[in-house]
Amino acid sequence: MLKFNHVLLFIMAIVILNSCEEKTENPGDFNLKSELEIIQIYDTLGNIFPYEVLRSIDTTYVYPKVTRDTLKDASGNPVPDSQNKLQITLDTIYVPGNKTARLIELDTIVIGSTRNELRIDLKSNARWIAPSPDFGIKIPWFLTQTVNGGGDSMIKAKISLGLASKRRPVLAKQFIFTRDSLVMYKLTFDQKAQNEQ
């Protein structure tokens, strides 16, 4: 039994030593601008949903800057208030930063009424987030299962069975954005009724 333990320990040591990397590599250039692109939207039944860009907006981030100024008279002397303290005014100005973000909004995508799984293929060089849509007090019919990731990936969402005679009263608004919020997609989904072809 003792020999068997020694042999097992020797084999484990060899496996551990062989599995170590020689040197860790740089995972990438963190100075690259974040990119995110939707490649394809489809479901597990083989339906491919074409989409159109409704609008694309570029916005420069602005940052608040508070300026303080002492109230002075015409001769340049500070004017005290009734309590003999200096009167200081605060102004907030907004200064444009060097980051530009992009919002891409897609036209409404109508999916079938069957219980299904929707898939969204992404191409990205950054970490991204895809929170589940908010339905308020209504029962959620679109449940995002892959809520974050990085790089090229696929977002999966479970779709409930459609309503019998009408379309969904609340549309699913799915946002997908990079962690630094420099690229954001807004997807809106509607679902056909069961009696609709």
C-alpha positions in Angstrom: 0.0 0.0 0.0 2.9 2.3 0.8 4.4 1.8 -2.6 1.1 2.6 -4.3 0.9 5.9 -2.4 4.4 6.8 -3.4 3.7 6.0 -7.1 0.5 8.0 -7.0 2.2 11.0 -5.4 5.0 10.8 -8.0 2.5 10.8 -10.9 0.6 13.8 -9.4 3.8 15.8 -9.0 4.7 15.1 -12.7 1.2 16.2 -13.8 1.3 19.4 -11.7 4.8 20.3 -13.0 3.9 19.7 -16.6 0.7 21.7 -16.4 2.5 24.9 -15.3 3.0 27.5 -18.0 6.5 28.8 -18.6 5.4 32.5 -18.6 2.1 34.3 -18.5 1.3 36.2 -21.6 -0.2 39.6 -22.0 -4.0 39.1 -22.4 -4.3 42.0 -24.8 -4.0 45.8 -25.3 -6.2 47.6 -22.7 -5.8 50.9 -24.6 -7.9 49.6 -27.5 -11.3 51.2 -28.0 -14.2 48.9 -26.9 -16.1 47.4 -29.8 -19.4 45.5 -29.7 -21.4 44.3 -32.7 -24.5 42.1 -33.1 -23.8 39.5 -35.8 -27.0 37.4 -35.9 -30.3 36.9 -34.0 -31.9 33.5 -34.3 -33.8 30.8 -32.3 -33.3 27.1 -31.7 -36.1 26.3 -34.2 -33.9 27.6 -37.0 -35.6 31.0 -37.5 -33.3 33.9 -38.3 -34.5 37.3 -37.4 -33.3 40.1 -39.7 -32.9 43.5 -38.0 -32.5 47.1 -39.1 -30.7 49.9 -37.3 -33.4 52.4 -36.3 -30.8 55.0 -35.2 -27.2 55.3 -34.1 -26.2 58.2 -31.8 -22.7 59.3 -30.8 -22.5 61.1 -27.5 -19.5 62.7 -25.8 -19.4 62.2 -22.1 -19.6 65.5 -20.1 -18.3 65.8 -16.6 -19.6 68.3 -14.0 -17.1 70.9 -12.7 -17.9 73.1 -9.7 -16.5 76.6 -9.8 -16.5 78.9 -6.7 -16.4 82.7 -6.9 -16.4 85.3 -4.2 -18.8 88.2 -4.7 -16.9 91.5 -5.0 -17.9 95.1 -5.4 -16.8 97.4 -8.2 -13.5 98.2 -6.6 -12.6 94.4 -6.3 -13.1 94.1 -2.5 -15.1 91.1 -1.1 -18.7 92.0 -0.1 -19.7 90.5 3.3 -23.2 89.3 3.9 -25.4 90.2 7.0 -23.4 87.9 9.2 -20.1 89.4 8.0 -19.1 86.3 6.1 -17.9 86.2 2.5 -20.5 85.6 -0.2 -19.4 82.6 -2.3 -21.3 81.6 -5.3 -21.2 78.0 -6.7 -21.7 77.3 -10.3 -21.7 74.0 -12.1 -20.4 73.8 -15.6 -20.2 70.7 -17.8 -16.9 70.0 -19.5 -16.8 67.6 -22.4 -14.5 64.7 -21.9 -12.4 62.7 -24.3 -14.7 59.6 -24.3 -17.4 59.2 -27.0 -20.1 56.6 -26.5 -22.4 55.1 -29.2 -26.0 54.0 -28.8 -27.4 51.8 -31.5 -31.1 51.2 -31.4 -32.6 48.4 -33.5 -36.1 48.3 -34.9 -38.7 46.0 -33.2 -38.0 42.3 -33.8 -41.2 40.1 -33.8 -40.6 36.6 -32.7 -42.8 33.5 -33.0 -45.3 32.4 -30.4 -43.8 29.1 -29.5 -41.8 28.4 -26.4 -38.2 28.8 -27.5 -34.7 29.9 -26.9 -33.4 33.0 -28.6 -29.8 33.5 -29.4 -27.8 36.6 -30.1 -24.3 36.3 -31.6 -21.9 39.0 -30.5 -18.5 40.1 -31.8 -16.6 42.1 -29.3 -13.1 42.9 -27.9 -14.4 43.9 -24.5 -16.4 42.7 -21.5 -20.1 43.2 -21.9 -23.3 43.1 -19.9 -26.8 42.1 -21.0 -29.3 42.5 -18.1 -32.7 40.8 -18.3 -35.4 43.2 -19.5 -37.6 44.8 -16.8 -41.3 44.0 -17.1 -42.4 45.9 -14.0 -45.4 44.1 -12.4 -46.1 42.0 -15.6 -45.0 38.4 -15.9 -41.7 38.3 -17.7 -41.9 36.4 -21.0 -38.3 37.1 -22.1 -35.6 35.9 -19.7 -32.0 36.5 -20.5 -29.8 33.7 -19.3 -26.4 34.9 -20.3 -26.2 38.3 -18.6 -22.4 39.0 -18.9 -19.4 37.9 -20.7 -16.4 39.0 -22.7 -15.2 38.9 -26.3 -17.0 37.0 -29.1 -19.9 35.2 -27.5 -23.6 34.2 -27.6 -26.4 35.6 -25.5 -29.2 33.1 -24.7 -32.7 34.1 -23.7 -35.7 31.8 -22.8 -39.0 32.8 -24.5 -42.3 31.8 -22.9 -45.3 30.6 -24.9 -47.2 33.4 -26.6 -50.6 34.7 -25.6 -53.6 33.0 -27.2 -55.2 35.8 -29.2 -53.1 38.9 -28.9 -49.5 40.1 -28.9 -47.6 40.9 -25.7 -48.8 44.1 -24.0 -45.3 44.8 -22.7 -42.4 44.7 -25.2 -39.0 43.2 -24.1 -36.3 45.9 -24.1 -32.9 44.1 -24.1 -29.9 46.3 -23.5 -26.4 45.0 -24.3 -23.4 47.3 -23.5 -19.7 47.2 -22.8 -18.5 47.5 -19.2 -17.2 51.0 -19.9 -20.5 51.9 -21.5 -18.9 53.2 -24.7 -21.0 50.9 -26.9 -24.7 50.1 -26.2 -27.3 48.3 -28.2 -31.0 48.6 -27.5 -33.1 45.7 -28.9 -36.9 45.6 -28.7 -38.7 42.3 -29.0 -42.4 41.6 -29.6 -44.1 38.2 -29.7 -46.8 37.0 -32.0 -50.0 35.6 -30.6 -50.7 31.8 -30.9 -53.5 32.4 -33.4 -51.2 34.5 -35.6 -49.3 33.0 -38.5 
